[in-house]
Amino acid sequence: MSPEAALAAQIERYRQMTCEERVMIALRLHEMSCEMARMGIRRQHPEADDAEVNRLLRERLTLARTL
């Protein structure tokens, strides 16, 4: 399957989903990206506890919104 055909099939599948299904996918993707960011923060700040990791994540998200 070509990339174009795969994209068309994916778009068609999304169109067949309910709003709730699409929202659930978006929420899972958001949580996955936040967890990946937390992993990066933990590598950069191995001494940070969970509260500090979450604080740094919130800072990054705020910064991303302002750019």
PDB file of N, CA, C and O in Angstrom:
ATOM      1  N   MET A   1       0.849  -1.167   0.000  1.00  0.00           N
ATOM      2  CA  MET A   1       0.000   0.000   0.000  1.00  0.00           C
ATOM      3  C   MET A   1       0.901   1.239   0.000  1.00  0.00           C
ATOM      4  O   MET A   1       1.867   1.315   0.759  1.00  0.00           O
ATOM      5  N   SER A   2       0.580   2.180  -0.838  1.00  0.00           N
ATOM      6  CA  SER A   2       1.360   3.417  -0.922  1.00  0.00           C
ATOM      7  C   SER A   2       1.053   4.304   0.289  1.00  0.00           C
ATOM      8  O   SER A   2       0.014   4.150   0.929  1.00  0.00           O
ATOM      9  N   PRO A   3       1.961   5.231   0.597  1.00  0.00           N
ATOM     10  CA  PRO A   3       1.678   6.155   1.712  1.00  0.00           C
ATOM     11  C   PRO A   3       0.391   6.949   1.504  1.00  0.00           C
ATOM     12  O   PRO A   3      -0.348   7.203   2.455  1.00  0.00           O
ATOM     13  N   GLU A   4       0.131   7.335   0.273  1.00  0.00           N
ATOM     14  CA  GLU A   4      -1.089   8.091  -0.012  1.00  0.00           C
ATOM     15  C   GLU A   4      -2.336   7.252   0.241  1.00  0.00           C
ATOM     16  O   GLU A   4      -3.316   7.733   0.811  1.00  0.00           O
ATOM     17  N   ALA A   5      -2.290   5.993  -0.188  1.00  0.00           N
ATOM     18  CA  ALA A   5      -3.430   5.094   0.025  1.00  0.00           C
ATOM     19  C   ALA A   5      -3.626   4.811   1.511  1.00  0.00           C
ATOM     20  O   ALA A   5      -4.757   4.741   1.991  1.00  0.00           O
ATOM     21  N   ALA A   6      -2.528   4.650   2.230  1.00  0.00           N
ATOM     22  CA  ALA A   6      -2.618   4.405   3.672  1.00  0.00           C
ATOM     23  C   ALA A   6      -3.237   5.605   4.384  1.00  0.00           C
ATOM     24  O   ALA A   6      -4.073   5.446   5.273  1.00  0.00           O
ATOM     25  N   LEU A   7      -2.821   6.799   3.987  1.00  0.00           N
ATOM     26  CA  LEU A   7      -3.394   8.009   4.589  1.00  0.00           C
ATOM     27  C   LEU A   7      -4.881   8.114   4.284  1.00  0.00           C
ATOM     28  O   LEU A   7      -5.676   8.447   5.163  1.00  0.00           O
ATOM     29  N   ALA A   8      -5.257   7.835   3.054  1.00  0.00           N
ATOM     30  CA  ALA A   8      -6.674   7.888   2.679  1.00  0.00           C
ATOM     31  C   ALA A   8      -7.479   6.875   3.487  1.00  0.00           C
ATOM     32  O   ALA A   8      -8.586   7.178   3.933  1.00  0.00           O
ATOM     33  N   ALA A   9      -6.933   5.676   3.678  1.00  0.00           N
ATOM     34  CA  ALA A   9      -7.627   4.646   4.458  1.00  0.00           C
ATOM     35  C   ALA A   9      -7.748   5.077   5.916  1.00  0.00           C
ATOM     36  O   ALA A   9      -8.783   4.860   6.546  1.00  0.00           O
ATOM     37  N   GLN A  10      -6.693   5.686   6.452  1.00  0.00           N
ATOM     38  CA  GLN A  10      -6.738   6.151   7.837  1.00  0.00           C
ATOM     39  C   GLN A  10      -7.785   7.245   8.003  1.00  0.00           C
ATOM     40  O   GLN A  10      -8.552   7.229   8.966  1.00  0.00           O
ATOM     41  N   ILE A  11      -7.821   8.186   7.080  1.00  0.00           N
ATOM     42  CA  ILE A  11      -8.812   9.264   7.152  1.00  0.00           C
ATOM     43  C   ILE A  11     -10.225   8.697   7.069  1.00  0.00           C
ATOM     44  O   ILE A  11     -11.117   9.123   7.803  1.00  0.00           O
ATOM     45  N   GLU A  12     -10.419   7.755   6.191  1.00  0.00           N
ATOM     46  CA  GLU A  12     -11.744   7.129   6.066  1.00  0.00           C
ATOM     47  C   GLU A  12     -12.133   6.435   7.366  1.00  0.00           C
ATOM     48  O   GLU A  12     -13.284   6.514   7.794  1.00  0.00           O
ATOM     49  N   ARG A  13     -11.182   5.759   7.992  1.00  0.00           N
ATOM     50  CA  ARG A  13     -11.474   5.080   9.264  1.00  0.00           C
ATOM     51  C   ARG A  13     -11.844   6.102  10.336  1.00  0.00           C
ATOM     52  O   ARG A  13     -12.774   5.878  11.111  1.00  0.00           O
ATOM     53  N   TYR A  14     -11.121   7.225  10.385  1.00  0.00           N
ATOM     54  CA  TYR A  14     -11.465   8.264  11.362  1.00  0.00           C
ATOM     55  C   TYR A  14     -12.869   8.799  11.117  1.00  0.00           C
ATOM     56  O   TYR A  14     -13.604   9.068  12.067  1.00  0.00           O
ATOM     57  N   ARG A  15     -13.243   8.953   9.866  1.00  0.00           N
ATOM     58  CA  ARG A  15     -14.585   9.449   9.547  1.00  0.00           C
ATOM     59  C   ARG A  15     -15.677   8.483   9.999  1.00  0.00           C
ATOM     60  O   ARG A  15     -16.798   8.900  10.294  1.00  0.00           O
ATOM     61  N   GLN A  16     -15.351   7.202  10.053  1.00  0.00           N
ATOM     62  CA  GLN A  16     -16.327   6.198  10.473  1.00  0.00           C
ATOM     63  C   GLN A  16     -16.473   6.133  11.997  1.00  0.00           C
ATOM     64  O   GLN A  16     -17.445   5.577  12.507  1.00  0.00           O
ATOM     65  N   MET A  17     -15.521   6.693  12.707  1.00  0.00           N
ATOM     66  CA  MET A  17     -15.549   6.645  14.178  1.00  0.00           C
ATOM     67  C   MET A  17     -16.545   7.651  14.734  1.00  0.00           C
ATOM     68  O   MET A  17     -16.890   8.644  14.094  1.00  0.00           O
ATOM     69  N   THR A  18     -16.988   7.359  15.938  1.00  0.00           N
ATOM     70  CA  THR A  18     -17.821   8.312  16.652  1.00  0.00           C
ATOM     71  C   THR A  18     -16.926   9.421  17.208  1.00  0.00           C
ATOM     72  O   THR A  18     -15.704   9.281  17.265  1.00  0.00           O
ATOM     73  N   CYS A  19     -17.545  10.502  17.608  1.00  0.00           N
ATOM     74  CA  CYS A  19     -16.789  11.596  18.234  1.00  0.00           C
ATOM     75  C   CYS A  19     -16.061  11.094  19.477  1.00  0.00           C
ATOM     76  O   CYS A  19     -14.911  11.456  19.728  1.00  0.00           O
ATOM     77  N   GLU A  20     -16.747  10.257  20.247  1.00  0.00           N
ATOM     78  CA  GLU A  20     -16.142   9.731  21.463  1.00  0.00           C
ATOM     79  C   GLU A  20     -14.894   8.911  21.158  1.00  0.00           C
ATOM     80  O   GLU A  20     -13.900   9.010  21.878  1.00  0.00           O
ATOM     81  N   GLU A  21     -14.933   8.104  20.102  1.00  0.00           N
ATOM     82  CA  GLU A  21     -13.763   7.307  19.732  1.00  0.00           C
ATOM     83  C   GLU A  21     -12.593   8.204  19.329  1.00  0.00           C
ATOM     84  O   GLU A  21     -11.449   7.938  19.696  1.00  0.00           O
ATOM     85  N   ARG A  22     -12.877   9.254  18.581  1.00  0.00           N
ATOM     86  CA  ARG A  22     -11.807  10.177  18.171  1.00  0.00           C
ATOM     87  C   ARG A  22     -11.227  10.918  19.370  1.00  0.00           C
ATOM     88  O   ARG A  22     -10.017  11.129  19.448  1.00  0.00           O
ATOM     89  N   VAL A  23     -12.083  11.310  20.297  1.00  0.00           N
ATOM     90  CA  VAL A  23     -11.602  11.988  21.498  1.00  0.00           C
ATOM     91  C   VAL A  23     -10.727  11.047  22.320  1.00  0.00           C
ATOM     92  O   VAL A  23      -9.690  11.467  22.834  1.00  0.00           O
ATOM     93  N   MET A  24     -11.122   9.800  22.451  1.00  0.00           N
ATOM     94  CA  MET A  24     -10.322   8.833  23.206  1.00  0.00           C
ATOM     95  C   MET A  24      -8.946   8.649  22.576  1.00  0.00           C
ATOM     96  O   MET A  24      -7.947   8.549  23.289  1.00  0.00           O
ATOM     97  N   ILE A  25      -8.885   8.603  21.255  1.00  0.00           N
ATOM     98  CA  ILE A  25      -7.589   8.496  20.571  1.00  0.00           C
ATOM     99  C   ILE A  25      -6.744   9.723  20.889  1.00  0.00           C
ATOM    100  O   ILE A  25      -5.561   9.595  21.205  1.00  0.00           O
ATOM    101  N   ALA A  26      -7.333  10.895  20.809  1.00  0.00           N
ATOM    102  CA  ALA A  26      -6.597  12.126  21.095  1.00  0.00           C
ATOM    103  C   ALA A  26      -6.078  12.140  22.530  1.00  0.00           C
ATOM    104  O   ALA A  26      -4.937  12.534  22.773  1.00  0.00           O
ATOM    105  N   LEU A  27      -6.902  11.714  23.473  1.00  0.00           N
ATOM    106  CA  LEU A  27      -6.481  11.690  24.876  1.00  0.00           C
ATOM    107  C   LEU A  27      -5.343  10.699  25.098  1.00  0.00           C
ATOM    108  O   LEU A  27      -4.400  10.989  25.835  1.00  0.00           O
ATOM    109  N   ARG A  28      -5.427   9.530  24.463  1.00  0.00           N
ATOM    110  CA  ARG A  28      -4.342   8.546  24.588  1.00  0.00           C
ATOM    111  C   ARG A  28      -3.049   9.076  23.988  1.00  0.00           C
ATOM    112  O   ARG A  28      -1.975   8.889  24.559  1.00  0.00           O
ATOM    113  N   LEU A  29      -3.150   9.737  22.835  1.00  0.00           N
ATOM    114  CA  LEU A  29      -1.952  10.308  22.215  1.00  0.00           C
ATOM    115  C   LEU A  29      -1.347  11.402  23.101  1.00  0.00           C
ATOM    116  O   LEU A  29      -0.127  11.496  23.236  1.00  0.00           O
ATOM    117  N   HIS A  30      -2.202  12.220  23.698  1.00  0.00           N
ATOM    118  CA  HIS A  30      -1.715  13.268  24.601  1.00  0.00           C
ATOM    119  C   HIS A  30      -0.994  12.651  25.788  1.00  0.00           C
ATOM    120  O   HIS A  30       0.107  13.080  26.134  1.00  0.00           O
ATOM    121  N   GLU A  31      -1.595  11.661  26.409  1.00  0.00           N
ATOM    122  CA  GLU A  31      -0.978  11.026  27.572  1.00  0.00           C
ATOM    123  C   GLU A  31       0.342  10.350  27.184  1.00  0.00           C
ATOM    124  O   GLU A  31       1.314  10.412  27.937  1.00  0.00           O
ATOM    125  N   MET A  32       0.379   9.711  26.024  1.00  0.00           N
ATOM    126  CA  MET A  32       1.610   9.079  25.561  1.00  0.00           C
ATOM    127  C   MET A  32       2.713  10.121  25.349  1.00  0.00           C
ATOM    128  O   MET A  32       3.862   9.894  25.728  1.00  0.00           O
ATOM    129  N   SER A  33       2.371  11.248  24.753  1.00  0.00           N
ATOM    130  CA  SER A  33       3.383  12.281  24.523  1.00  0.00           C
ATOM    131  C   SER A  33       3.849  12.881  25.844  1.00  0.00           C
ATOM    132  O   SER A  33       5.031  13.191  25.992  1.00  0.00           O
ATOM    133  N   CYS A  34       2.950  13.050  26.801  1.00  0.00           N
ATOM    134  CA  CYS A  34       3.357  13.551  28.114  1.00  0.00           C
ATOM    135  C   CYS A  34       4.285  12.563  28.811  1.00  0.00           C
ATOM    136  O   CYS A  34       5.260  12.968  29.445  1.00  0.00           O
ATOM    137  N   GLU A  35       3.991  11.281  28.700  1.00  0.00           N
ATOM    138  CA  GLU A  35       4.850  10.273  29.329  1.00  0.00           C
ATOM    139  C   GLU A  35       6.231  10.255  28.679  1.00  0.00           C
ATOM    140  O   GLU A  35       7.238  10.092  29.367  1.00  0.00           O
ATOM    141  N   MET A  36       6.281  10.421  27.367  1.00  0.00           N
ATOM    142  CA  MET A  36       7.576  10.488  26.689  1.00  0.00           C
ATOM    143  C   MET A  36       8.353  11.717  27.150  1.00  0.00           C
ATOM    144  O   MET A  36       9.565  11.644  27.353  1.00  0.00           O
ATOM    145  N   ALA A  37       7.665  12.842  27.316  1.00  0.00           N
ATOM    146  CA  ALA A  37       8.320  14.058  27.811  1.00  0.00           C
ATOM    147  C   ALA A  37       8.821  13.841  29.232  1.00  0.00           C
ATOM    148  O   ALA A  37       9.923  14.273  29.570  1.00  0.00           O
ATOM    149  N   ARG A  38       8.022  13.172  30.074  1.00  0.00           N
ATOM    150  CA  ARG A  38       8.464  12.877  31.442  1.00  0.00           C
ATOM    151  C   ARG A  38       9.732  12.030  31.436  1.00  0.00           C
ATOM    152  O   ARG A  38      10.641  12.259  32.233  1.00  0.00           O
ATOM    153  N   MET A  39       9.788  11.055  30.539  1.00  0.00           N
ATOM    154  CA  MET A  39      10.985  10.216  30.440  1.00  0.00           C
ATOM    155  C   MET A  39      12.209  11.060  30.085  1.00  0.00           C
ATOM    156  O   MET A  39      13.284  10.870  30.653  1.00  0.00           O
ATOM    157  N   GLY A  40      12.044  11.984  29.154  1.00  0.00           N
ATOM    158  CA  GLY A  40      13.146  12.869  28.794  1.00  0.00           C
ATOM    159  C   GLY A  40      13.569  13.757  29.951  1.00  0.00           C
ATOM    160  O   GLY A  40      14.760  13.971  30.176  1.00  0.00           O
ATOM    161  N   ILE A  41      12.594  14.272  30.681  1.00  0.00           N
ATOM    162  CA  ILE A  41      12.892  15.112  31.846  1.00  0.00           C
ATOM    163  C   ILE A  41      13.650  14.302  32.888  1.00  0.00           C
ATOM    164  O   ILE A  41      14.606  14.797  33.486  1.00  0.00           O
ATOM    165  N   ARG A  42      13.228  13.053  33.110  1.00  0.00           N
ATOM    166  CA  ARG A  42      13.921  12.212  34.098  1.00  0.00           C
ATOM    167  C   ARG A  42      15.365  11.934  33.685  1.00  0.00           C
ATOM    168  O   ARG A  42      16.249  11.850  34.538  1.00  0.00           O
ATOM    169  N   ARG A  43      15.607  11.791  32.387  1.00  0.00           N
ATOM    170  CA  ARG A  43      16.986  11.598  31.917  1.00  0.00           C
ATOM    171  C   ARG A  43      17.813  12.864  32.136  1.00  0.00           C
ATOM    172  O   ARG A  43      18.987  12.791  32.497  1.00  0.00           O
ATOM    173  N   GLN A  44      17.195  14.017  31.915  1.00  0.00           N
ATOM    174  CA  GLN A  44      17.914  15.284  32.092  1.00  0.00           C
ATOM    175  C   GLN A  44      18.080  15.651  33.565  1.00  0.00           C
ATOM    176  O   GLN A  44      19.043  16.322  33.938  1.00  0.00           O
ATOM    177  N   HIS A  45      17.141  15.210  34.398  1.00  0.00           N
ATOM    178  CA  HIS A  45      17.140  15.555  35.829  1.00  0.00           C
ATOM    179  C   HIS A  45      16.927  14.282  36.655  1.00  0.00           C
ATOM    180  O   HIS A  45      15.855  14.087  37.228  1.00  0.00           O
ATOM    181  N   PRO A  46      17.937  13.424  36.716  1.00  0.00           N
ATOM    182  CA  PRO A  46      17.749  12.137  37.417  1.00  0.00           C
ATOM    183  C   PRO A  46      17.437  12.291  38.907  1.00  0.00           C
ATOM    184  O   PRO A  46      16.900  11.373  39.527  1.00  0.00           O
ATOM    185  N   GLU A  47      17.769  13.436  39.475  1.00  0.00           N
ATOM    186  CA  GLU A  47      17.510  13.654  40.895  1.00  0.00           C
ATOM    187  C   GLU A  47      16.080  14.103  41.173  1.00  0.00           C
ATOM    188  O   GLU A  47      15.659  14.136  42.329  1.00  0.00           O
ATOM    189  N   ALA A  48      15.331  14.448  40.133  1.00  0.00           N
ATOM    190  CA  ALA A  48      13.980  15.005  40.309  1.00  0.00           C
ATOM    191  C   ALA A  48      12.993  13.934  40.757  1.00  0.00           C
ATOM    192  O   ALA A  48      12.986  12.815  40.245  1.00  0.00           O
ATOM    193  N   ASP A  49      12.160  14.307  41.724  1.00  0.00           N
ATOM    194  CA  ASP A  49      11.077  13.404  42.128  1.00  0.00           C
ATOM    195  C   ASP A  49       9.881  13.619  41.191  1.00  0.00           C
ATOM    196  O   ASP A  49       9.925  14.474  40.307  1.00  0.00           O
ATOM    197  N   ASP A  50       8.820  12.842  41.392  1.00  0.00           N
ATOM    198  CA  ASP A  50       7.661  12.914  40.498  1.00  0.00           C
ATOM    199  C   ASP A  50       7.049  14.313  40.454  1.00  0.00           C
ATOM    200  O   ASP A  50       6.648  14.783  39.389  1.00  0.00           O
ATOM    201  N   ALA A  51       6.977  14.973  41.598  1.00  0.00           N
ATOM    202  CA  ALA A  51       6.390  16.319  41.636  1.00  0.00           C
ATOM    203  C   ALA A  51       7.219  17.286  40.799  1.00  0.00           C
ATOM    204  O   ALA A  51       6.666  18.115  40.076  1.00  0.00           O
ATOM    205  N   GLU A  52       8.535  17.183  40.894  1.00  0.00           N
ATOM    206  CA  GLU A  52       9.415  18.066  40.121  1.00  0.00           C
ATOM    207  C   GLU A  52       9.313  17.754  38.629  1.00  0.00           C
ATOM    208  O   GLU A  52       9.294  18.667  37.803  1.00  0.00           O
ATOM    209  N   VAL A  53       9.249  16.484  38.285  1.00  0.00           N
ATOM    210  CA  VAL A  53       9.098  16.098  36.881  1.00  0.00           C
ATOM    211  C   VAL A  53       7.816  16.688  36.319  1.00  0.00           C
ATOM    212  O   VAL A  53       7.815  17.236  35.217  1.00  0.00           O
ATOM    213  N   ASN A  54       6.736  16.582  37.058  1.00  0.00           N
ATOM    214  CA  ASN A  54       5.457  17.129  36.594  1.00  0.00           C
ATOM    215  C   ASN A  54       5.489  18.652  36.502  1.00  0.00           C
ATOM    216  O   ASN A  54       4.882  19.228  35.600  1.00  0.00           O
ATOM    217  N   ARG A  55       6.189  19.309  37.424  1.00  0.00           N
ATOM    218  CA  ARG A  55       6.332  20.761  37.364  1.00  0.00           C
ATOM    219  C   ARG A  55       7.091  21.172  36.098  1.00  0.00           C
ATOM    220  O   ARG A  55       6.695  22.103  35.398  1.00  0.00           O
ATOM    221  N   LEU A  56       8.187  20.462  35.820  1.00  0.00           N
ATOM    222  CA  LEU A  56       8.965  20.758  34.612  1.00  0.00           C
ATOM    223  C   LEU A  56       8.152  20.475  33.347  1.00  0.00           C
ATOM    224  O   LEU A  56       8.264  21.202  32.360  1.00  0.00           O
ATOM    225  N   LEU A  57       7.349  19.438  33.377  1.00  0.00           N
ATOM    226  CA  LEU A  57       6.484  19.140  32.229  1.00  0.00           C
ATOM    227  C   LEU A  57       5.483  20.278  32.020  1.00  0.00           C
ATOM    228  O   LEU A  57       5.284  20.722  30.890  1.00  0.00           O
ATOM    229  N   ARG A  58       4.855  20.750  33.089  1.00  0.00           N
ATOM    230  CA  ARG A  58       3.915  21.868  32.965  1.00  0.00           C
ATOM    231  C   ARG A  58       4.600  23.108  32.400  1.00  0.00           C
ATOM    232  O   ARG A  58       4.017  23.829  31.590  1.00  0.00           O
ATOM    233  N   GLU A  59       5.842  23.356  32.830  1.00  0.00           N
ATOM    234  CA  GLU A  59       6.596  24.492  32.282  1.00  0.00           C
ATOM    235  C   GLU A  59       6.794  24.331  30.774  1.00  0.00           C
ATOM    236  O   GLU A  59       6.621  25.283  30.012  1.00  0.00           O
ATOM    237  N   ARG A  60       7.156  23.128  30.356  1.00  0.00           N
ATOM    238  CA  ARG A  60       7.358  22.883  28.926  1.00  0.00           C
ATOM    239  C   ARG A  60       6.065  23.059  28.145  1.00  0.00           C
ATOM    240  O   ARG A  60       6.069  23.634  27.057  1.00  0.00           O
ATOM    241  N   LEU A  61       4.968  22.573  28.688  1.00  0.00           N
ATOM    242  CA  LEU A  61       3.690  22.716  27.999  1.00  0.00           C
ATOM    243  C   LEU A  61       3.284  24.185  27.908  1.00  0.00           C
ATOM    244  O   LEU A  61       2.767  24.629  26.883  1.00  0.00           O
ATOM    245  N   THR A  62       3.521  24.931  28.976  1.00  0.00           N
ATOM    246  CA  THR A  62       3.213  26.368  28.943  1.00  0.00           C
ATOM    247  C   THR A  62       4.063  27.072  27.918  1.00  0.00           C
ATOM    248  O   THR A  62       3.560  27.901  27.160  1.00  0.00           O
ATOM    249  N   LEU A  63       5.338  26.760  27.880  1.00  0.00           N
ATOM    250  CA  LEU A  63       6.233  27.353  26.897  1.00  0.00           C
ATOM    251  C   LEU A  63       5.784  27.016  25.477  1.00  0.00           C
ATOM    252  O   LEU A  63       5.797  27.881  24.600  1.00  0.00           O
ATOM    253  N   ALA A  64       5.395  25.786  25.249  1.00  0.00           N
ATOM    254  CA  ALA A  64       4.962  25.364  23.914  1.00  0.00           C
ATOM    255  C   ALA A  64       3.717  26.149  23.472  1.00  0.00           C
ATOM    256  O   ALA A  64       3.570  26.463  22.291  1.00  0.00           O
ATOM    257  N   ARG A  65       2.841  26.457  24.400  1.00  0.00           N
ATOM    258  CA  ARG A  65       1.619  27.206  24.065  1.00  0.00           C
ATOM    259  C   ARG A  65       1.927  28.644  23.689  1.00  0.00           C
ATOM    260  O   ARG A  65       1.177  29.260  22.932  1.00  0.00           O
ATOM    261  N   THR A  66       3.028  29.191  24.212  1.00  0.00           N
ATOM    262  CA  THR A  66       3.347  30.597  23.960  1.00  0.00           C
ATOM    263  C   THR A  66       4.143  30.796  22.673  1.00  0.00           C
ATOM    264  O   THR A  66       4.277  31.923  22.195  1.00  0.00           O
ATOM    265  N   LEU A  67       4.662  29.727  22.117  1.00  0.00           N
ATOM    266  CA  LEU A  67       5.481  29.854  20.904  1.00  0.00           C
ATOM    267  C   LEU A  67       4.637  29.909  19.655  1.00  0.00           C
ATOM    268  O   LEU A  67       5.173  30.016  18.552  1.00  0.00           O
TER     269      LEU A  67
END
